[in-house]
Amino acid sequence: MNRSNIPIPDASRVELGQYDSVRTHVRQQVCDEVRKLERRIDTLKLTQAPHAEIIISAYERMIERKRGFLQNWDM
């Protein structure tokens, strides 16, 4: 089959909720990532690293985005 004839799936049509096992796995992964970032923030708050505040801020934005993802997908 010619590659130009292969249909490309529309990314906007992804139905994450179609399979409960996928939803559960994704939710667990994202929640684990949030917990790890929170632990890193706690560790950084105890250090005297010169750029700790910048890193903490970046981690906090990552956490907000991950929580937003969970909320948008009703997880």
N, CA, C and O atoms as a Tripos MOL2 file, in Angstrom:
@<TRIPOS>MOLECULE
protein
  300   299    75     0     0
PROTEIN
NO_CHARGES

@<TRIPOS>ATOM
      1 N           0.8440   -1.1800    0.0000 N.3       1 MET1
      2 CA          0.0000    0.0000    0.0000 C.3       1 MET1
      3 C           0.8870    1.2400    0.0000 C.2       1 MET1
      4 O           1.8810    1.2870    0.7240 O.2       1 MET1
      5 N           0.5570    2.1950   -0.7640 N.am      2 ASN2
      6 CA          1.2780    3.4550   -0.8520 C.3       2 ASN2
      7 C           1.0380    4.2650    0.4290 C.2       2 ASN2
      8 O          -0.0940    4.3710    0.8990 O.2       2 ASN2
      9 N           2.0880    4.8220    0.9740 N.am      3 ARG3
     10 CA          1.9660    5.5770    2.2390 C.3       3 ARG3
     11 C           1.0080    6.7510    2.1150 C.2       3 ARG3
     12 O           0.3860    7.1370    3.1050 O.2       3 ARG3
     13 N           0.8750    7.3210    0.9440 N.am      4 SER4
     14 CA         -0.0140    8.4700    0.7870 C.3       4 SER4
     15 C          -1.4770    8.0720    0.8920 C.2       4 SER4
     16 O          -2.3340    8.9370    1.0710 O.2       4 SER4
     17 N          -1.7860    6.7810    0.7840 N.am      5 ASN5
     18 CA         -3.1630    6.3080    0.8750 C.3       5 ASN5
     19 C          -3.5590    5.8790    2.2820 C.2       5 ASN5
     20 O          -4.7190    5.5460    2.5210 O.2       5 ASN5
     21 N          -2.6120    5.8820    3.2150 N.am      6 ILE6
     22 CA         -2.9060    5.4790    4.5880 C.3       6 ILE6
     23 C          -3.6180    6.6240    5.2940 C.2       6 ILE6
     24 O          -3.0880    7.7330    5.3590 O.2       6 ILE6
     25 N          -4.8100    6.3720    5.8220 N.am      7 PRO7
     26 CA         -5.5300    7.4550    6.5140 C.3       7 PRO7
     27 C          -4.8180    7.8560    7.7970 C.2       7 PRO7
     28 O          -4.3260    7.0070    8.5390 O.2       7 PRO7
     29 N          -4.7680    9.1370    8.0440 N.am      8 ILE8
     30 CA         -4.1470    9.6750    9.2540 C.3       8 ILE8
     31 C          -5.2590    9.9470   10.2630 C.2       8 ILE8
     32 O          -6.1870   10.6970    9.9640 O.2       8 ILE8
     33 N          -5.1820    9.3490   11.4560 N.am      9 PRO9
     34 CA         -6.2440    9.5790   12.4440 C.3       9 PRO9
     35 C          -6.2710   11.0360   12.8910 C.2       9 PRO9
     36 O          -5.2320   11.6840   13.0180 O.2       9 PRO9
     37 N          -7.4560   11.5250   13.1200 N.am     10 ASP10
     38 CA         -7.6540   12.8940   13.5790 C.3      10 ASP10
     39 C          -7.4190   12.9420   15.0820 C.2      10 ASP10
     40 O          -8.1720   12.3390   15.8460 O.2      10 ASP10
     41 N          -6.3740   13.6590   15.5150 N.am     11 ALA11
     42 CA         -6.0070   13.7170   16.9370 C.3      11 ALA11
     43 C          -7.1030   14.3460   17.7840 C.2      11 ALA11
     44 O          -7.2040   14.0570   18.9770 O.2      11 ALA11
     45 N          -7.9230   15.2000   17.1880 N.am     12 SER12
     46 CA         -8.9850   15.8430   17.9680 C.3      12 SER12
     47 C         -10.1260   14.8810   18.2790 C.2      12 SER12
     48 O         -11.0080   15.2090   19.0730 O.2      12 SER12
     49 N         -10.1210   13.7030   17.6680 N.am     13 ARG13
     50 CA        -11.1790   12.7310   17.8940 C.3      13 ARG13
     51 C         -10.8140   11.6580   18.9110 C.2      13 ARG13
     52 O         -11.5810   10.7160   19.1120 O.2      13 ARG13
     53 N          -9.6860   11.7810   19.5380 N.am     14 VAL14
     54 CA         -9.2720   10.7770   20.5140 C.3      14 VAL14
     55 C         -10.2920   10.7250   21.6340 C.2      14 VAL14
     56 O         -10.6550   11.7490   22.2120 O.2      14 VAL14
     57 N         -10.7470    9.5240   21.9320 N.am     15 GLU15
     58 CA        -11.7140    9.3490   23.0030 C.3      15 GLU15
     59 C         -11.0390    8.6140   24.1530 C.2      15 GLU15
     60 O         -11.0950    7.3890   24.2590 O.2      15 GLU15
     61 N         -10.4030    9.4010   25.0050 N.am     16 LEU16
     62 CA         -9.6550    8.8420   26.1250 C.3      16 LEU16
     63 C         -10.5530    8.0080   27.0340 C.2      16 LEU16
     64 O         -10.1010    7.0200   27.6140 O.2      16 LEU16
     65 N         -11.8010    8.3910   27.1590 N.am     17 GLY17
     66 CA        -12.6990    7.6980   28.0670 C.3      17 GLY17
     67 C         -13.3110    6.4410   27.4940 C.2      17 GLY17
     68 O         -14.1330    5.8030   28.1500 O.2      17 GLY17
     69 N         -12.9300    6.0730   26.2920 N.am     18 GLN18
     70 CA        -13.5290    4.9100   25.6530 C.3      18 GLN18
     71 C         -13.2570    3.6340   26.4390 C.2      18 GLN18
     72 O         -14.1180    2.7580   26.5210 O.2      18 GLN18
     73 N         -12.0810    3.5270   27.0090 N.am     19 TYR19
     74 CA        -11.7190    2.3310   27.7650 C.3      19 TYR19
     75 C         -11.3680    2.7260   29.1880 C.2      19 TYR19
     76 O         -10.4670    3.5360   29.4080 O.2      19 TYR19
     77 N         -12.0730    2.1620   30.1480 N.am     20 ASP20
     78 CA        -11.8410    2.5000   31.5530 C.3      20 ASP20
     79 C         -10.4190    2.1740   31.9920 C.2      20 ASP20
     80 O          -9.8430    2.8900   32.8120 O.2      20 ASP20
     81 N          -9.8480    1.0930   31.4490 N.am     21 SER21
     82 CA         -8.4930    0.7260   31.8500 C.3      21 SER21
     83 C          -7.4930    1.7890   31.4240 C.2      21 SER21
     84 O          -6.5220    2.0510   32.1340 O.2      21 SER21
     85 N          -7.7240    2.4020   30.2650 N.am     22 VAL22
     86 CA         -6.8300    3.4790   29.7980 C.3      22 VAL22
     87 C          -6.9830    4.6950   30.6940 C.2      22 VAL22
     88 O          -5.9920    5.2920   31.1150 O.2      22 VAL22
     89 N          -8.2200    5.0600   30.9830 N.am     23 ARG23
     90 CA         -8.4700    6.2090   31.8620 C.3      23 ARG23
     91 C          -7.8090    6.0000   33.2230 C.2      23 ARG23
     92 O          -7.1660    6.9070   33.7520 O.2      23 ARG23
     93 N          -7.9680    4.8160   33.7790 N.am     24 THR24
     94 CA         -7.3990    4.5090   35.0860 C.3      24 THR24
     95 C          -5.8830    4.5910   35.0420 C.2      24 THR24
     96 O          -5.2610    5.1570   35.9410 O.2      24 THR24
     97 N          -5.2900    4.0290   34.0030 N.am     25 HIS25
     98 CA         -3.8270    4.0470   33.8750 C.3      25 HIS25
     99 C          -3.3100    5.4790   33.7290 C.2      25 HIS25
    100 O          -2.3520    5.8640   34.4000 O.2      25 HIS25
    101 N          -3.9320    6.2540   32.8690 N.am     26 VAL26
    102 CA         -3.4890    7.6410   32.6530 C.3      26 VAL26
    103 C          -3.6570    8.4490   33.9310 C.2      26 VAL26
    104 O          -2.7670    9.2110   34.3080 O.2      26 VAL26
    105 N          -4.7920    8.2870   34.5960 N.am     27 ARG27
    106 CA         -5.0280    9.0220   35.8440 C.3      27 ARG27
    107 C          -3.9670    8.6820   36.8810 C.2      27 ARG27
    108 O          -3.4280    9.5700   37.5430 O.2      27 ARG27
    109 N          -3.6700    7.3960   37.0200 N.am     28 GLN28
    110 CA         -2.6710    6.9610   38.0020 C.3      28 GLN28
    111 C          -1.2970    7.5360   37.6630 C.2      28 GLN28
    112 O          -0.5830    8.0070   38.5480 O.2      28 GLN28
    113 N          -0.9320    7.4990   36.3940 N.am     29 GLN29
    114 CA          0.3700    8.0270   35.9740 C.3      29 GLN29
    115 C           0.4860    9.5180   36.2830 C.2      29 GLN29
    116 O           1.4940    9.9680   36.8280 O.2      29 GLN29
    117 N          -0.5420   10.2750   35.9340 N.am     30 VAL30
    118 CA         -0.5050   11.7210   36.1630 C.3      30 VAL30
    119 C          -0.4760   12.0240   37.6600 C.2      30 VAL30
    120 O           0.2590   12.9060   38.1020 O.2      30 VAL30
    121 N          -1.2720   11.2970   38.4360 N.am     31 CYS31
    122 CA         -1.2600   11.5090   39.8910 C.3      31 CYS31
    123 C           0.1020   11.1860   40.4940 C.2      31 CYS31
    124 O           0.5660   11.8940   41.3890 O.2      31 CYS31
    125 N           0.7440   10.1320   40.0160 N.am     32 ASP32
    126 CA          2.0920    9.7860   40.4840 C.3      32 ASP32
    127 C           3.0820   10.8920   40.1420 C.2      32 ASP32
    128 O           3.9380   11.2380   40.9560 O.2      32 ASP32
    129 N           2.9650   11.4470   38.9370 N.am     33 GLU33
    130 CA          3.8590   12.5270   38.5270 C.3      33 GLU33
    131 C           3.6600   13.7580   39.3990 C.2      33 GLU33
    132 O           4.6290   14.4250   39.7590 O.2      33 GLU33
    133 N           2.4170   14.0640   39.7390 N.am     34 VAL34
    134 CA          2.1250   15.2180   40.6090 C.3      34 VAL34
    135 C           2.7510   15.0050   41.9850 C.2      34 VAL34
    136 O           3.3610   15.9190   42.5400 O.2      34 VAL34
    137 N           2.6000   13.7990   42.5330 N.am     35 ARG35
    138 CA          3.1910   13.5080   43.8540 C.3      35 ARG35
    139 C           4.7130   13.6500   43.8310 C.2      35 ARG35
    140 O           5.3020   14.1910   44.7670 O.2      35 ARG35
    141 N           5.3460   13.1660   42.7640 N.am     36 LYS36
    142 CA          6.8070   13.2780   42.6550 C.3      36 LYS36
    143 C           7.2300   14.7390   42.5860 C.2      36 LYS36
    144 O           8.2130   15.1320   43.2150 O.2      36 LYS36
    145 N           6.4980   15.5430   41.8270 N.am     37 LEU37
    146 CA          6.8260   16.9660   41.7350 C.3      37 LEU37
    147 C           6.6350   17.6550   43.0760 C.2      37 LEU37
    148 O           7.4320   18.5150   43.4500 O.2      37 LEU37
    149 N           5.5860   17.2870   43.8050 N.am     38 GLU38
    150 CA          5.3620   17.8820   45.1240 C.3      38 GLU38
    151 C           6.4940   17.5300   46.0820 C.2      38 GLU38
    152 O           6.9230   18.3720   46.8710 O.2      38 GLU38
    153 N           6.9800   16.2920   46.0210 N.am     39 ARG39
    154 CA          8.1190   15.8990   46.8620 C.3      39 ARG39
    155 C           9.3780   16.6730   46.4790 C.2      39 ARG39
    156 O          10.1450   17.0860   47.3480 O.2      39 ARG39
    157 N           9.5850   16.8660   45.1870 N.am     40 ARG40
    158 CA         10.7470   17.6510   44.7460 C.3      40 ARG40
    159 C          10.6690   19.0830   45.2510 C.2      40 ARG40
    160 O          11.6740   19.6650   45.6580 O.2      40 ARG40
    161 N           9.4630   19.6470   45.2220 N.am     41 ILE41
    162 CA          9.2790   21.0090   45.7340 C.3      41 ILE41
    163 C           9.6160   21.0540   47.2130 C.2      41 ILE41
    164 O          10.3180   21.9600   47.6620 O.2      41 ILE41
    165 N           9.1220   20.0870   47.9770 N.am     42 ASP42
    166 CA          9.4170   20.0460   49.4140 C.3      42 ASP42
    167 C          10.9110   19.9620   49.6640 C.2      42 ASP42
    168 O          11.4270   20.6250   50.5630 O.2      42 ASP42
    169 N          11.6080   19.1610   48.8850 N.am     43 THR43
    170 CA         13.0590   19.0230   49.0270 C.3      43 THR43
    171 C          13.7600   20.3280   48.6750 C.2      43 THR43
    172 O          14.6720   20.7570   49.3820 O.2      43 THR43
    173 N          13.3390   20.9560   47.5920 N.am     44 LEU44
    174 CA         13.9700   22.2130   47.1740 C.3      44 LEU44
    175 C          13.7630   23.3300   48.1970 C.2      44 LEU44
    176 O          14.6270   24.1920   48.3630 O.2      44 LEU44
    177 N          12.6250   23.3140   48.8760 N.am     45 LYS45
    178 CA         12.3600   24.3410   49.8820 C.3      45 LYS45
    179 C          13.3250   24.2370   51.0590 C.2      45 LYS45
    180 O          13.5410   25.2140   51.7760 O.2      45 LYS45
    181 N          13.9050   23.0550   51.2590 N.am     46 LEU46
    182 CA         14.8340   22.8420   52.3670 C.3      46 LEU46
    183 C          16.2860   23.1210   51.9800 C.2      46 LEU46
    184 O          17.1680   23.1030   52.8380 O.2      46 LEU46
    185 N          16.5390   23.3780   50.6990 N.am     47 THR47
    186 CA         17.9110   23.5780   50.2390 C.3      47 THR47
    187 C          18.2200   25.0590   50.0670 C.2      47 THR47
    188 O          17.3290   25.9080   50.0540 O.2      47 THR47
    189 N          19.4780   25.3320   49.9390 N.am     48 GLN48
    190 CA         19.9510   26.6930   49.7050 C.3      48 GLN48
    191 C          20.3910   26.8670   48.2470 C.2      48 GLN48
    192 O          21.2290   27.7180   47.9490 O.2      48 GLN48
    193 N          19.8420   26.0840   47.3650 N.am     49 ALA49
    194 CA         20.2230   26.1490   45.9500 C.3      49 ALA49
    195 C          19.9300   27.5450   45.3910 C.2      49 ALA49
    196 O          18.8960   28.1390   45.6990 O.2      49 ALA49
    197 N          20.8510   28.0630   44.5650 N.am     50 PRO50
    198 CA         20.6950   29.4310   44.0630 C.3      50 PRO50
    199 C          19.4630   29.6290   43.1740 C.2      50 PRO50
    200 O          18.9030   30.7250   43.1400 O.2      50 PRO50
    201 N          19.0470   28.6150   42.4760 N.am     51 HIS51
    202 CA         17.9190   28.7680   41.5520 C.3      51 HIS51
    203 C          16.6940   27.9620   42.0010 C.2      51 HIS51
    204 O          15.8320   27.6290   41.1880 O.2      51 HIS51
    205 N          16.6260   27.6620   43.2700 N.am     52 ALA52
    206 CA         15.5460   26.8300   43.7880 C.3      52 ALA52
    207 C          14.1710   27.4460   43.5250 C.2      52 ALA52
    208 O          13.2390   26.7310   43.1610 O.2      52 ALA52
    209 N          14.0340   28.7390   43.7020 N.am     53 GLU53
    210 CA         12.7310   29.3960   43.5150 C.3      53 GLU53
    211 C          12.2570   29.2870   42.0690 C.2      53 GLU53
    212 O          11.0650   29.1100   41.8200 O.2      53 GLU53
    213 N          13.1740   29.3900   41.1240 N.am     54 ILE54
    214 CA         12.8070   29.2670   39.7050 C.3      54 ILE54
    215 C          12.3440   27.8490   39.4050 C.2      54 ILE54
    216 O          11.3550   27.6460   38.7010 O.2      54 ILE54
    217 N          13.0580   26.8770   39.9380 N.am     55 ILE55
    218 CA         12.7020   25.4720   39.7120 C.3      55 ILE55
    219 C          11.3650   25.1570   40.3750 C.2      55 ILE55
    220 O          10.5260   24.4730   39.7900 O.2      55 ILE55
    221 N          11.1650   25.6510   41.5880 N.am     56 ILE56
    222 CA          9.9030   25.4380   42.2940 C.3      56 ILE56
    223 C           8.7480   26.0240   41.4820 C.2      56 ILE56
    224 O           7.7000   25.3940   41.3400 O.2      56 ILE56
    225 N           8.9420   27.2090   40.9620 N.am     57 SER57
    226 CA          7.9110   27.8460   40.1560 C.3      57 SER57
    227 C           7.5740   27.0120   38.9180 C.2      57 SER57
    228 O           6.4050   26.8590   38.5640 O.2      57 SER57
    229 N           8.5910   26.4840   38.2730 N.am     58 ALA58
    230 CA          8.3710   25.6400   37.0950 C.3      58 ALA58
    231 C           7.6150   24.3680   37.4790 C.2      58 ALA58
    232 O           6.6910   23.9590   36.7760 O.2      58 ALA58
    233 N           8.0010   23.7500   38.5800 N.am     59 TYR59
    234 CA          7.3170   22.5400   39.0410 C.3      59 TYR59
    235 C           5.8630   22.8340   39.3860 C.2      59 TYR59
    236 O           4.9820   22.0280   39.0890 O.2      59 TYR59
    237 N           5.6040   23.9820   40.0100 N.am     60 GLU60
    238 CA          4.2370   24.3460   40.3660 C.3      60 GLU60
    239 C           3.3790   24.5370   39.1160 C.2      60 GLU60
    240 O           2.2100   24.1520   39.1010 O.2      60 GLU60
    241 N           3.9570   25.1320   38.0610 N.am     61 ARG61
    242 CA          3.2150   25.2650   36.8010 C.3      61 ARG61
    243 C           2.9200   23.9030   36.1890 C.2      61 ARG61
    244 O           1.8370   23.6760   35.6500 O.2      61 ARG61
    245 N           3.8940   22.9970   36.2750 N.am     62 MET62
    246 CA          3.6820   21.6460   35.7560 C.3      62 MET62
    247 C           2.5500   20.9520   36.5060 C.2      62 MET62
    248 O           1.7130   20.2820   35.9010 O.2      62 MET62
    249 N           2.5310   21.1150   37.8190 N.am     63 ILE63
    250 CA          1.4770   20.5090   38.6330 C.3      63 ILE63
    251 C           0.1140   21.0830   38.2450 C.2      63 ILE63
    252 O          -0.8580   20.3400   38.1030 O.2      63 ILE63
    253 N           0.0450   22.3960   38.0750 N.am     64 GLU64
    254 CA         -1.2190   23.0260   37.6800 C.3      64 GLU64
    255 C          -1.7080   22.4850   36.3430 C.2      64 GLU64
    256 O          -2.8990   22.2200   36.1850 O.2      64 GLU64
    257 N          -0.8190   22.3210   35.3930 N.am     65 ARG65
    258 CA         -1.2070   21.7980   34.0790 C.3      65 ARG65
    259 C          -1.6790   20.3570   34.1680 C.2      65 ARG65
    260 O          -2.6490   19.9730   33.5150 O.2      65 ARG65
    261 N          -0.9920   19.5600   34.9740 N.am     66 LYS66
    262 CA         -1.3850   18.1540   35.1230 C.3      66 LYS66
    263 C          -2.7500   18.0520   35.8060 C.2      66 LYS66
    264 O          -3.5780   17.2290   35.4140 O.2      66 LYS66
    265 N          -2.9850   18.8730   36.8110 N.am     67 ARG67
    266 CA         -4.2890   18.8660   37.4740 C.3      67 ARG67
    267 C          -5.3780   19.3790   36.5280 C.2      67 ARG67
    268 O          -6.5070   18.8890   36.5480 O.2      67 ARG67
    269 N          -5.0320   20.3590   35.7100 N.am     68 GLY68
    270 CA         -5.9740   20.8540   34.7100 C.3      68 GLY68
    271 C          -6.3360   19.7710   33.7070 C.2      68 GLY68
    272 O          -7.4930   19.6520   33.3020 O.2      68 GLY68
    273 N          -5.3420   18.9790   33.3060 N.am     69 PHE69
    274 CA         -5.5860   17.8650   32.4000 C.3      69 PHE69
    275 C          -6.5740   16.8850   33.0260 C.2      69 PHE69
    276 O          -7.5290   16.4570   32.3780 O.2      69 PHE69
    277 N          -6.3390   16.5340   34.2840 N.am     70 LEU70
    278 CA         -7.2390   15.6070   34.9730 C.3      70 LEU70
    279 C          -8.6550   16.1750   35.0520 C.2      70 LEU70
    280 O          -9.6380   15.4580   34.8600 O.2      70 LEU70
    281 N          -8.7380   17.4560   35.3340 N.am     71 GLN71
    282 CA        -10.0520   18.0830   35.4550 C.3      71 GLN71
    283 C         -10.7640   18.1420   34.0930 C.2      71 GLN71
    284 O         -11.9640   17.8830   34.0100 O.2      71 GLN71
    285 N         -10.0280   18.4810   33.0340 N.am     72 ASN72
    286 CA        -10.6230   18.5730   31.6990 C.3      72 ASN72
    287 C         -11.1510   17.2330   31.2150 C.2      72 ASN72
    288 O         -12.1250   17.1760   30.4640 O.2      72 ASN72
    289 N         -10.5080   16.1550   31.6470 N.am     73 TRP73
    290 CA        -10.9220   14.8190   31.2200 C.3      73 TRP73
    291 C         -11.7930   14.1300   32.2830 C.2      73 TRP73
    292 O         -12.0410   12.9270   32.2050 O.2      73 TRP73
    293 N         -12.2500   14.9010   33.2690 N.am     74 ASP74
    294 CA        -13.1140   14.3590   34.3340 C.3      74 ASP74
    295 C         -12.5160   13.1130   34.9800 C.2      74 ASP74
    296 O         -13.1740   12.0800   35.1080 O.2      74 ASP74
    297 N         -11.2710   13.2370   35.3770 N.am     75 MET75
    298 CA        -10.5860   12.0890   36.0080 C.3      75 MET75
    299 C         -10.4750   12.3390   37.4820 C.2      75 MET75
    300 O          -9.9350   11.5060   38.2100 O.2      75 MET75
@<TRIPOS>BOND
     1     1     2 1
     2     2     3 1
     3     3     4 2
     4     3     5 am
     5     5     6 1
     6     6     7 1
     7     7     8 2
     8     7     9 am
     9     9    10 1
    10    10    11 1
    11    11    12 2
    12    11    13 am
    13    13    14 1
    14    14    15 1
    15    15    16 2
    16    15    17 am
    17    17    18 1
    18    18    19 1
    19    19    20 2
    20    19    21 am
    21    21    22 1
    22    22    23 1
    23    23    24 2
    24    23    25 am
    25    25    26 1
    26    26    27 1
    27    27    28 2
    28    27    29 am
    29    29    30 1
    30    30    31 1
    31    31    32 2
    32    31    33 am
    33    33    34 1
    34    34    35 1
    35    35    36 2
    36    35    37 am
    37    37    38 1
    38    38    39 1
    39    39    40 2
    40    39    41 am
    41    41    42 1
    42    42    43 1
    43    43    44 2
    44    43    45 am
    45    45    46 1
    46    46    47 1
    47    47    48 2
    48    47    49 am
    49    49    50 1
    50    50    51 1
    51    51    52 2
    52    51    53 am
    53    53    54 1
    54    54    55 1
    55    55    56 2
    56    55    57 am
    57    57    58 1
    58    58    59 1
    59    59    60 2
    60    59    61 am
    61    61    62 1
    62    62    63 1
    63    63    64 2
    64    63    65 am
    65    65    66 1
    66    66    67 1
    67    67    68 2
    68    67    69 am
    69    69    70 1
    70    70    71 1
    71    71    72 2
    72    71    73 am
    73    73    74 1
    74    74    75 1
    75    75    76 2
    76    75    77 am
    77    77    78 1
    78    78    79 1
    79    79    80 2
    80    79    81 am
    81    81    82 1
    82    82    83 1
    83    83    84 2
    84    83    85 am
    85    85    86 1
    86    86    87 1
    87    87    88 2
    88    87    89 am
    89    89    90 1
    90    90    91 1
    91    91    92 2
    92    91    93 am
    93    93    94 1
    94    94    95 1
    95    95    96 2
    96    95    97 am
    97    97    98 1
    98    98    99 1
    99    99   100 2
   100    99   101 am
   101   101   102 1
   102   102   103 1
   103   103   104 2
   104   103   105 am
   105   105   106 1
   106   106   107 1
   107   107   108 2
   108   107   109 am
   109   109   110 1
   110   110   111 1
   111   111   112 2
   112   111   113 am
   113   113   114 1
   114   114   115 1
   115   115   116 2
   116   115   117 am
   117   117   118 1
   118   118   119 1
   119   119   120 2
   120   119   121 am
   121   121   122 1
   122   122   123 1
   123   123   124 2
   124   123   125 am
   125   125   126 1
   126   126   127 1
   127   127   128 2
   128   127   129 am
   129   129   130 1
   130   130   131 1
   131   131   132 2
   132   131   133 am
   133   133   134 1
   134   134   135 1
   135   135   136 2
   136   135   137 am
   137   137   138 1
   138   138   139 1
   139   139   140 2
   140   139   141 am
   141   141   142 1
   142   142   143 1
   143   143   144 2
   144   143   145 am
   145   145   146 1
   146   146   147 1
   147   147   148 2
   148   147   149 am
   149   149   150 1
   150   150   151 1
   151   151   152 2
   152   151   153 am
   153   153   154 1
   154   154   155 1
   155   155   156 2
   156   155   157 am
   157   157   158 1
   158   158   159 1
   159   159   160 2
   160   159   161 am
   161   161   162 1
   162   162   163 1
   163   163   164 2
   164   163   165 am
   165   165   166 1
   166   166   167 1
   167   167   168 2
   168   167   169 am
   169   169   170 1
   170   170   171 1
   171   171   172 2
   172   171   173 am
   173   173   174 1
   174   174   175 1
   175   175   176 2
   176   175   177 am
   177   177   178 1
   178   178   179 1
   179   179   180 2
   180   179   181 am
   181   181   182 1
   182   182   183 1
   183   183   184 2
   184   183   185 am
   185   185   186 1
   186   186   187 1
   187   187   188 2
   188   187   189 am
   189   189   190 1
   190   190   191 1
   191   191   192 2
   192   191   193 am
   193   193   194 1
   194   194   195 1
   195   195   196 2
   196   195   197 am
   197   197   198 1
   198   198   199 1
   199   199   200 2
   200   199   201 am
   201   201   202 1
   202   202   203 1
   203   203   204 2
   204   203   205 am
   205   205   206 1
   206   206   207 1
   207   207   208 2
   208   207   209 am
   209   209   210 1
   210   210   211 1
   211   211   212 2
   212   211   213 am
   213   213   214 1
   214   214   215 1
   215   215   216 2
   216   215   217 am
   217   217   218 1
   218   218   219 1
   219   219   220 2
   220   219   221 am
   221   221   222 1
   222   222   223 1
   223   223   224 2
   224   223   225 am
   225   225   226 1
   226   226   227 1
   227   227   228 2
   228   227   229 am
   229   229   230 1
   230   230   231 1
   231   231   232 2
   232   231   233 am
   233   233   234 1
   234   234   235 1
   235   235   236 2
   236   235   237 am
   237   237   238 1
   238   238   239 1
   239   239   240 2
   240   239   241 am
   241   241   242 1
   242   242   243 1
   243   243   244 2
   244   243   245 am
   245   245   246 1
   246   246   247 1
   247   247   248 2
   248   247   249 am
   249   249   250 1
   250   250   251 1
   251   251   252 2
   252   251   253 am
   253   253   254 1
   254   254   255 1
   255   255   256 2
   256   255   257 am
   257   257   258 1
   258   258   259 1
   259   259   260 2
   260   259   261 am
   261   261   262 1
   262   262   263 1
   263   263   264 2
   264   263   265 am
   265   265   266 1
   266   266   267 1
   267   267   268 2
   268   267   269 am
   269   269   270 1
   270   270   271 1
   271   271   272 2
   272   271   273 am
   273   273   274 1
   274   274   275 1
   275   275   276 2
   276   275   277 am
   277   277   278 1
   278   278   279 1
   279   279   280 2
   280   279   281 am
   281   281   282 1
   282   282   283 1
   283   283   284 2
   284   283   285 am
   285   285   286 1
   286   286   287 1
   287   287   288 2
   288   287   289 am
   289   289   290 1
   290   290   291 1
   291   291   292 2
   292   291   293 am
   293   293   294 1
   294   294   295 1
   295   295   296 2
   296   295   297 am
   297   297   298 1
   298   298   299 1
   299   299   300 2
@<TRIPOS>SUBSTRUCTURE
     1 MET1         2 RESIDUE 1 A MET
     2 ASN2         6 RESIDUE 1 A ASN
     3 ARG3        10 RESIDUE 1 A ARG
     4 SER4        14 RESIDUE 1 A SER
     5 ASN5        18 RESIDUE 1 A ASN
     6 ILE6        22 RESIDUE 1 A ILE
     7 PRO7        26 RESIDUE 1 A PRO
     8 ILE8        30 RESIDUE 1 A ILE
     9 PRO9        34 RESIDUE 1 A PRO
    10 ASP10       38 RESIDUE 1 A ASP
    11 ALA11       42 RESIDUE 1 A ALA
    12 SER12       46 RESIDUE 1 A SER
    13 ARG13       50 RESIDUE 1 A ARG
    14 VAL14       54 RESIDUE 1 A VAL
    15 GLU15       58 RESIDUE 1 A GLU
    16 LEU16       62 RESIDUE 1 A LEU
    17 GLY17       66 RESIDUE 1 A GLY
    18 GLN18       70 RESIDUE 1 A GLN
    19 TYR19       74 RESIDUE 1 A TYR
    20 ASP20       78 RESIDUE 1 A ASP
    21 SER21       82 RESIDUE 1 A SER
    22 VAL22       86 RESIDUE 1 A VAL
    23 ARG23       90 RESIDUE 1 A ARG
    24 THR24       94 RESIDUE 1 A THR
    25 HIS25       98 RESIDUE 1 A HIS
    26 VAL26      102 RESIDUE 1 A VAL
    27 ARG27      106 RESIDUE 1 A ARG
    28 GLN28      110 RESIDUE 1 A GLN
    29 GLN29      114 RESIDUE 1 A GLN
    30 VAL30      118 RESIDUE 1 A VAL
    31 CYS31      122 RESIDUE 1 A CYS
    32 ASP32      126 RESIDUE 1 A ASP
    33 GLU33      130 RESIDUE 1 A GLU
    34 VAL34      134 RESIDUE 1 A VAL
    35 ARG35      138 RESIDUE 1 A ARG
    36 LYS36      142 RESIDUE 1 A LYS
    37 LEU37      146 RESIDUE 1 A LEU
    38 GLU38      150 RESIDUE 1 A GLU
    39 ARG39      154 RESIDUE 1 A ARG
    40 ARG40      158 RESIDUE 1 A ARG
    41 ILE41      162 RESIDUE 1 A ILE
    42 ASP42      166 RESIDUE 1 A ASP
    43 THR43      170 RESIDUE 1 A THR
    44 LEU44      174 RESIDUE 1 A LEU
    45 LYS45      178 RESIDUE 1 A LYS
    46 LEU46      182 RESIDUE 1 A LEU
    47 THR47      186 RESIDUE 1 A THR
    48 GLN48      190 RESIDUE 1 A GLN
    49 ALA49      194 RESIDUE 1 A ALA
    50 PRO50      198 RESIDUE 1 A PRO
    51 HIS51      202 RESIDUE 1 A HIS
    52 ALA52      206 RESIDUE 1 A ALA
    53 GLU53      210 RESIDUE 1 A GLU
    54 ILE54      214 RESIDUE 1 A ILE
    55 ILE55      218 RESIDUE 1 A ILE
    56 ILE56      222 RESIDUE 1 A ILE
    57 SER57      226 RESIDUE 1 A SER
    58 ALA58      230 RESIDUE 1 A ALA
    59 TYR59      234 RESIDUE 1 A TYR
    60 GLU60      238 RESIDUE 1 A GLU
    61 ARG61      242 RESIDUE 1 A ARG
    62 MET62      246 RESIDUE 1 A MET
    63 ILE63      250 RESIDUE 1 A ILE
    64 GLU64      254 RESIDUE 1 A GLU
    65 ARG65      258 RESIDUE 1 A ARG
    66 LYS66      262 RESIDUE 1 A LYS
    67 ARG67      266 RESIDUE 1 A ARG
    68 GLY68      270 RESIDUE 1 A GLY
    69 PHE69      274 RESIDUE 1 A PHE
    70 LEU70      278 RESIDUE 1 A LEU
    71 GLN71      282 RESIDUE 1 A GLN
    72 ASN72      286 RESIDUE 1 A ASN
    73 TRP73      290 RESIDUE 1 A TRP
    74 ASP74      294 RESIDUE 1 A ASP
    75 MET75      298 RESIDUE 1 A MET
